[in-house]
Amino acid sequence: MSTPATTLDTRRETRARKALWDRIAYHGIGIGTCFFFLAPFVITLLASFRTNQESSLPPLPPWPTSGISIDAYRALDGFGSGIWQHTINSLVVSIGTVLLTVAVSVLAGYGFSRYRFRFKNVFFVLIIATLMIPFQSILTPLFIILAKLGLNNSLFGLMLVYVTLQLPFSVFMMRNAFDAVPKEIEEAARIDGARDLRLLVRVLLPLVMPGIATVSIFAFLNAWNEFFAALILLSSNENYTLPVLMTAVRAGRLGAINWGAVQAGVAVMVVPCLFVFLLLQRYYMRGLMAGAVK
């Protein structure tokens, strides 16, 4: 006959065993999910270091079997104006888009959140309504406007187009981020002598960093990966961004596709996206959830 102490020990062992299996299952599912998400990136990165002879073979195994080679990156550098030139073009456009988008959306979001003016809600709804307009349908007027301004076939003109496309979502996110900040904090800062711009920079900006991170990630990824507007608005080879270069790589010369160069181009395009996301991901989820609940 079991004593109460023995029964209690048995229950504890059962709970401990169950907790152990729960942790194993939790971590196992997490590791399995990470594997499926990361496997395509790892396979692409490994395949980009195969030799020219191996690059045309079936992708299994994906890693180089006859030694590591940078032939694919040399071949990629032979397209267009060179991989470095096109990478710099993409970085200039993407970073410029992020900076302009953040600057304009922070000021607009602060104004819509804290100030009262006539037709405030009407203007905000009109800005959000532009999200329903496919940007492909307005490329022709944008092309004509840039031509009139002398900004056609320029990285700055393409940057302005990307900022225009990003602003509706960014203004929406930043207004929600400022709405989530208690007004008591702003009132206390005003009592201490902070006014408008100083109040915004010194007090409110650190509190809305999750929203700024969310806007920055979306602006960078969209500008970095956008293809159609860059293809239409840019006409000179030295100004092309990486997505436009990749179409030439995939088209190949005389119909022959260099799969090694394709894998190298994909690797070059993915690495900055991963870097930006990992750099800002600690703020990203908080900013996205703040925008969702509001």
C-alpha atoms as one frame of an Amber mdcrd trajectory, in Angstrom:
protein
   0.000   0.000   0.000   1.453   3.333  -1.108   1.917   6.086   1.412   0.927
   9.732   0.763   4.616  10.624   0.447   5.147   7.985  -2.250   2.065   9.179
  -4.150   3.308  12.779  -3.978   6.747  11.771  -5.305   5.126   9.855  -8.161
   3.038  12.881  -9.124   6.100  15.102  -9.049   8.025  12.699 -11.268   5.090
  12.571 -13.698   4.869  16.369 -13.837   8.634  16.681 -14.290   8.608  14.062
 -17.068   5.697  15.823 -18.784   7.463  19.206 -18.494  10.613  17.662 -19.998
   8.716  16.236 -22.978   6.906  19.561 -23.430  10.254  21.386 -23.597  11.649
  18.813 -26.048   8.572  19.145 -28.255   8.678  22.966 -28.046  12.347  23.215
 -28.974  12.013  20.456 -31.592   9.195  22.281 -33.365  11.187  25.544 -33.186
  14.317  23.927 -34.622  12.304  22.211 -37.366  10.582  25.482 -38.311  13.923
  27.324 -38.403  15.348  24.581 -40.606  12.568  24.909 -43.186  12.888  28.700
 -43.202  16.673  28.819 -43.367  17.270  25.831 -45.661  16.599  27.742 -48.950
  19.014  30.534 -47.955  21.739  28.109 -46.867  21.330  25.998 -50.027  21.523
  29.111 -52.223  24.618  30.396 -50.415  26.396  27.030 -50.667  25.440  26.593
 -54.314  26.927  29.990 -55.167  30.399  28.632 -54.302  30.261  25.734 -56.781
  32.559  25.655 -59.789  31.348  26.450 -63.311  31.199  22.748 -64.151  29.142
  21.946 -61.062  26.745  24.885 -61.393  24.974  23.286 -64.369  24.537  19.951
 -62.567  21.450  18.963 -60.502  21.324  20.848 -57.171  21.811  17.759 -54.988
  23.969  17.915 -53.039  23.836  21.728 -52.976  27.298  22.239 -51.504  30.440
  22.251 -53.694  31.881  18.749 -54.044  35.048  19.639 -55.947  36.262  22.549
 -53.840  35.059  26.050 -53.061  35.150  28.461 -55.991  34.109  32.071 -56.622
  33.601  31.475 -60.353  29.898  32.289 -59.980  30.665  35.708 -58.478  33.216
  36.415 -61.216  30.597  35.510 -63.826  28.019  37.705 -62.076  30.451  40.620
 -62.130  30.622  40.289 -65.918  26.989  41.305 -66.389  25.999  44.942 -66.826
  28.319  47.453 -65.184  29.570  44.973 -62.607  28.060  43.667 -59.420  29.584
  46.407 -57.247  28.094  49.231 -59.301  24.600  47.744 -59.241  24.867  46.900
 -55.535  25.854  50.490 -54.747  22.903  51.724 -56.825  20.514  49.528 -54.848
  22.040  50.600 -51.521  21.832  54.311 -52.410  18.195  54.009 -53.466  17.189
  51.815 -50.507  18.958  53.829 -47.784  17.735  57.116 -49.271  14.192  55.740
 -49.396  14.393  54.704 -45.745  15.726  58.094 -44.581  13.176  60.165 -46.526
  10.285  57.864 -45.652  11.110  57.909 -41.938  11.579  61.702 -41.882   8.297
  62.476 -43.668   6.208  59.783 -41.947   7.419  60.759 -38.457   6.451  64.397
 -38.991   3.145  63.480 -40.652   2.314  60.844 -38.039   3.072  63.286 -35.224
   0.897  65.933 -36.827  -2.057  63.594 -37.376  -1.741  62.229 -33.841  -1.232
  65.373 -31.791  -2.541  68.386 -33.729  -6.084  69.434 -34.558  -6.832  71.074
 -37.888  -9.661  71.238 -40.364 -10.348  68.168 -42.501  -7.772  66.209 -40.521
  -9.675  62.908 -40.798 -10.465  63.549 -44.471  -6.804  64.048 -45.332  -5.818
  60.944 -43.379  -8.433  58.804 -45.127  -7.316  60.146 -48.517  -3.716  59.183
 -47.733  -4.711  55.680 -46.658  -7.031  55.298 -49.666  -4.041  55.504 -52.010
  -3.074  52.016 -50.777  -5.899  50.686 -52.939  -4.334  52.093 -56.125  -1.941
  49.642 -57.849   1.324  51.500 -58.354   1.709  49.957 -61.820  -1.290  52.008
 -62.956   0.414  55.321 -62.108   3.865  54.600 -63.534   3.083  56.427 -66.779
   2.146  59.731 -65.054   5.127  59.332 -62.728   7.397  58.818 -65.738   6.043
  62.030 -67.352   6.418  64.019 -64.090  10.016  62.874 -63.609  10.799  63.713
 -67.234   9.410  67.254 -66.761  11.501  67.679 -63.606  14.641  66.344 -65.297
  14.808  63.422 -62.845  14.152  60.664 -65.323  16.811  57.933 -65.404  18.206
  59.065 -62.050  18.540  57.264 -58.742  17.134  60.282 -56.897  14.000  60.266
 -59.053  13.534  56.534 -58.438  14.039  57.182 -54.737  11.259  59.803 -54.722
   8.903  57.333 -56.424   9.648  54.679 -53.798   9.086  57.195 -50.993   5.733
  58.150 -52.512   4.700  54.502 -52.630   5.793  53.866 -49.032   4.263  56.931
 -47.376   0.603  55.817 -46.929   1.524  52.726 -44.904   4.320  54.573 -43.082
   2.114  57.516 -42.059  -0.510  55.061 -40.814   2.084  53.188 -38.723   3.639
  56.332 -37.252   0.291  57.880 -36.334  -0.584  54.686 -34.461   2.826  54.694
 -32.783   2.355  58.268 -31.526  -1.217  57.500 -30.431   0.158  54.716 -28.230
   2.344  57.198 -26.289   0.457  58.576 -23.223  -0.231  62.279 -23.530   0.824
  62.757 -19.913   4.453  62.207 -20.951   4.187  64.965 -23.535   2.468  67.309
 -21.078   5.188  66.722 -18.469   7.853  67.502 -21.076   6.062  70.714 -22.070
   5.962  71.779 -18.425   9.747  71.247 -18.306  10.114  73.634 -21.244  10.312
  71.277 -24.232   8.573  72.565 -27.340   7.502  70.990 -30.657  10.685  69.890
 -32.475  12.757  69.426 -29.316   9.874  67.546 -27.718   9.583  65.307 -30.756
  13.312  64.537 -31.006  14.251  64.285 -27.322  11.130  62.754 -25.763   8.845
  61.073 -28.290  11.257  59.560 -30.829  12.809  57.064 -28.346   9.286  55.955
 -27.412   8.181  55.323 -31.008  11.330  53.463 -32.087   9.376  50.207 -32.703
   7.208  52.061 -35.230  10.263  53.641 -36.884  11.947  50.217 -37.095   8.856
  48.718 -38.734   8.664  51.540 -41.269  12.402  51.268 -41.978  12.294  47.515
 -42.580   9.324  47.730 -44.931  10.798  50.698 -46.815  14.211  49.043 -47.212
  12.880  45.656 -48.319  10.434  47.139 -50.819  13.024  49.504 -52.308  15.723
  46.809 -52.394  13.553  44.186 -54.116  11.382  46.400 -56.341  11.838  45.627
 -60.021   9.100  47.046 -62.236   9.483  50.772 -61.443  13.279  50.533 -61.722
  12.966  48.837 -65.104  10.578  51.516 -66.428  12.133  54.646 -64.912  15.815
  53.805 -65.466  17.220  53.571 -68.972  21.015  53.553 -68.610  22.925  50.433
 -67.690  25.088  52.115 -65.039  21.995  53.182 -63.055  20.264  49.805 -62.936
  19.586  48.269 -59.531  20.186  44.632 -58.596  16.688  43.307 -59.460  17.046
  44.680 -63.005  20.525  43.150 -63.271  19.110  39.772 -62.227  16.793  39.728
 -65.238  19.854  39.947 -67.510  21.538  37.165 -65.544  18.476  34.925 -65.776
  18.027  35.674 -69.478  21.605  34.562 -70.156  23.666  35.095 -73.261  22.458
  33.414 -76.446  19.833  31.627 -74.374  22.352  29.899 -72.067  21.676  30.546
 -68.375  24.603  30.623 -65.971  22.965  29.060 -62.921  26.001  29.736 -60.786
  25.705  33.477 -61.493  21.983  33.291 -60.702  22.692  31.674 -57.314  25.408
  34.248 -56.593  23.029  37.091 -57.473  20.336  35.689 -55.177  22.882  35.406
 -52.355  24.014  39.020 -52.865  20.399  40.219 -52.783  19.413  38.211 -49.690
  22.313  39.078 -47.366  21.474  42.826 -46.866  17.800  41.962 -46.235  18.761
  39.487 -43.513  21.200  41.982 -41.993  18.615  44.778 -41.807  15.937  42.495
 -40.383  18.241  40.993 -37.720  19.456  44.488 -36.807  15.940  45.854 -36.225
  13.916  42.749 -35.398  13.864  43.502 -31.645  11.712  46.559 -32.390   9.872
  45.132 -35.402   7.274  42.930 -33.678   6.388  45.580 -31.106   5.907  48.194
 -33.810   3.849  45.867 -36.003   1.583  44.827 -33.132   1.129  48.454 -32.072
  -0.044  49.261 -35.584  -2.347  46.249 -35.611  -4.173  47.000 -32.391  -4.770
  50.586 -33.188
